[in-house]
Structure formats: structure tokens, C-alpha cells
Amino acid sequence: MSGIIEGRDIIIVGQQPWDTEIGSNCKNIALELSKYNRVLYINSPLDRITLFRNKKDLKIQKRLDVIKGRSNGLVKVKDQLWNYYPDCMVESINWINSTFIFSYLNKFNNKKLARSIGKAIASLNFNDIILFNDNEIFKGFYLNDLLKPAISIYYSRDYMVAVDYWKKHGEKLEPELIANNDLCFANSTYLADYCKKYNPKSYYVGQGCDIDDFQNPDNLKRPDDLVEIKDKIIGYVGSLNSLRLDIEVIEHIAINFPDYHVVLVGPEDDTFKASNLHNLGNVYFFGQKGVNELPGYVNAFDVCINPQVINEVTIGNYPRKIDEYLSLGKPTVATQTKTMEVFKEHVYLANNKTDYIDLIKMAIKENNESLAKARIDFVSGHTWGNSVKLMSEQILIFLNSNK
């Protein structure tokens, strides 16, 4: 296919395993790449502290079975796509303060992972590989040197070093990792600019959305737990994480729209669980839902919101949920960020909690079929096919220039 990388062997490593229960950019990219290439998707290896904390978890048991040789870690997902459970356990080292000691042990972890990946490479007879690293700063830090790919790619989808866990050693290591890759791709202009500080071959490649899932009539039935709600709904789907979402804004919305139900769909962190939102009669928490259930909730919303907190973690991220909202033509109010500039013609952008009230009212008043169609038409270009095509163009340029 013209303009698409094809006929290659690609290894993808990252933070999110294939059996994750939430949406994953990396899984979508793997699925798209596997249409034209052989793809091996590597789950993050089991570490000791995760084993200690979650030993009874069925997913952890699966990983233990592979490590102990009771189960095959190489699983075929579909034609040209395999998922691999590493048959090794790595040490939990992020608590170590010394950068020198951390780096020594991290290299030890990387070597164990590389040896395990090597078994899968040999089993599948992969050659001349492309290594795609999805934001795995630590366990993927030395893999370029150890696996010796024909081309190495770093994918930035979040500003990871703003999070305490990654900040500790990541502030030093991520710039080095970015510089040590042949190409860097980012799903937001903010992150592309960040990567470009350390690697001039850094490119914005946009973001895809599972539009077909959200527009599939089978997924749009009103969920049973919303059947009794007759009033209009202001809704949000996604993780309820206080590091990313502004609880004060949500509370302000609920208080100022007493005749609306504020429906929040997603798992809560401890701060959300303890918040005053649970004391408000028109705020409803529905917990985590399956990916195929989410379109039904969004389809039931009259207005969709994404009230982000503005901080280092959120300032550069690309919120997948905006595409999901727009794919159903929903009027959407979101916090203004640099990334959200891409959506400014189709999303109402708020700078504070007062803006949210005014813009929700405006969104309700202005909504019509023409605006809904324009939103759907706009987001129709935000496909994983288009994102991977942008990646492919740069990969092909790089390969041709290095013949």
C-alpha cells in the first residue's frame, strides 16, 4: 500500500499490556500496523512488588505460569499479530534514590527482558526489526542497544515525567532515551515540541479514535442504569483521577445545573471517592465500564465535558474522549489547552469554572443537526490508519535516506 510501511517485522514495547481493560493507543497502533506487517506486542514484564501486591489476580497468575514454564507466553492474537508474556521477572527498583545504582539495576532488568524477547524473536523468525517504544522509559531504556533494531522509534503520548513515579529517574533518562532513538512520534503538538528538544527527528502524528465502535448501532443502546434517568445529562467518560480532572469544576457544574444529571463513568481514585460530589443529589457515579459499553453512555449524554486540571501532566496530552464524544456528534465543553486548539472549531473551550457554565448553556442552546454532522465529519479524519500513515511516511523517509 502506497505510503504505508509494509512487509516488516515490528516489536512493540510499552507500559500497557495487551490485557489492559482501558483504551490503549499502543494496542490500536499495533492492530493497524499488523494489517501490513508482522507485529509482536510485548507485555511489560512482571516485577516483584506487583507480584507481592496482586498475587491472587488472574492476570498475575497467567504471568507466573509463563515464568514457571507452565504456559506458553507467545499468543497469536490474529493474522500477523502476536502478544508475548515475558518469561522473566524483573526487580522493583524505582524506590532507589541513587541514579548510579538505579541505572545499574535497570540495565540488569533490561537484559533479562531482552533475553526473553529474543526467544520470541527466534520463535517467530523475526528479522531486521523495527523497535517501537511506547513511553516505556525504564524497562525499554537499553533495548535499542540490546536488541539492535534496524530502526528505533520512541512514541510519546503523555508527559510522563510530570508524574511522581516517572519523575524520580525519568527526568534524566527520558531525554537520553528520546535522543537515542532514530525517530520520535507524538500524539500532540506539545509533546512533539518536547521531544524535538532532544531529537530533531520528532514528529506530530495525531491520534486515532475507534470511530467504528462508537458509531456501531449495536453499541448505542441506552444502558440499563440510565433507563430511569429522564432528565437531561451532562456526562463524562474516563478515569476519575484528581491529578487530571478538576473536581471543583464538576461540583460547580452540578450546582449550577440542578435540573440536569451529571453522570460520571469511570473508576475513581481516593480523592474522588472522598469528594463532596458524592453528597450532591444530581451527580451519579457508574464506575468502570467495558470499552464496548461506553458508546451507549456517550450517546445518552446531552452535553459532554472534559474538565481537566491544568498541570504538567495534562497540558500536553491528547484526550481520546474528545474524539469519542465528537464521533457521536455530541456538543462538548472542555478545558482550553494547547492540544485542544486542534478542536477549537468544534469544541467549546473553557478557561475556568465560570466559562464552563456559560459554555454548557451555549452548547445546549446552539446544538442542531448541522453542528452534529460537522463534528462527526471533523473527527472522521482522526483514524488510526491516518496516524499510522503519518508515522509510515517518516519511517520510509528515514529508511530511504539510510540505504
Stockholm file with secondary structure:
# STOCKHOLM 1.0

chainA/1-403         MSGIIEGRDIIIVGQQPWDTEIGSNCKNIALELSKYNRVLYINSPLDRITLFRNKKDLKIQKRLDVIKGRSNGLVKVKDQLWNYYPDCMVESINWINSTFIFSYLNKFNNKKLARSIGKAIASLNFNDIILFNDNEIFKGFYLNDLLKPAISIYYSRDYMVAVDYWKKHGEKLEPELIANNDLCFANSTYLADYCKKYNPKSYYVGQGCDIDDFQNPDNLKRPDDLVEIKDKIIGYVGSLNSLRLDIEVIEHIAINFPDYHVVLVGPEDDTFKASNLHNLGNVYFFGQKGVNELPGYVNAFDVCINPQVINEVTIGNYPRKIDEYLSLGKPTVATQTKTMEVFKEHVYLANNKTDYIDLIKMAIKENNESLAKARIDFVSGHTWGNSVKLMSEQILIFLNSNK
#=GR chainA/1-403 SS CTTSCCSCEEEEEESSCTTCSSCCHHHHHHHHHTTTSEEEEECCCEEHHHHHHSTTCHHHHHHHHHHTTSSCSEEEEETTEEEECCSCEECCCTTCCCHHHHHHHHHHHHHHHHHHHHHHHHHHTCCSCEEEEESCTTTTTTHHHHHCCSEEEEEECSCGGGSHHHHHHHHHHHHHHHHTSSEEEESSHHHHHHHHTTCSSEEECCCCCCHHHHHCGGGCSCCGGGTTCCSCEEEEESCBCTTTBCHHHHHHHHHHCTTSEEEEESCBCHHHHTSGGGGCTTEEECCCCCGGGHHHHHHHCSEEEECBCCSTTTTTCCCHHHHHHHHTTCCEEEECCTGGGGGTTTSEEESSHHHHHHHHHHHHHHCCHHHHHHHHHHHTTCCHHHHHHHHHHHHHHHHHHTC
#=GC SS_cons         CTTSCCSCEEEEEESSCTTCSSCCHHHHHHHHHTTTSEEEEECCCEEHHHHHHSTTCHHHHHHHHHHTTSSCSEEEEETTEEEECCSCEECCCTTCCCHHHHHHHHHHHHHHHHHHHHHHHHHHTCCSCEEEEESCTTTTTTHHHHHCCSEEEEEECSCGGGSHHHHHHHHHHHHHHHHTSSEEEESSHHHHHHHHTTCSSEEECCCCCCHHHHHCGGGCSCCGGGTTCCSCEEEEESCBCTTTBCHHHHHHHHHHCTTSEEEEESCBCHHHHTSGGGGCTTEEECCCCCGGGHHHHHHHCSEEEECBCCSTTTTTCCCHHHHHHHHTTCCEEEECCTGGGGGTTTSEEESSHHHHHHHHHHHHHHCCHHHHHHHHHHHTTCCHHHHHHHHHHHHHHHHHHTC
//
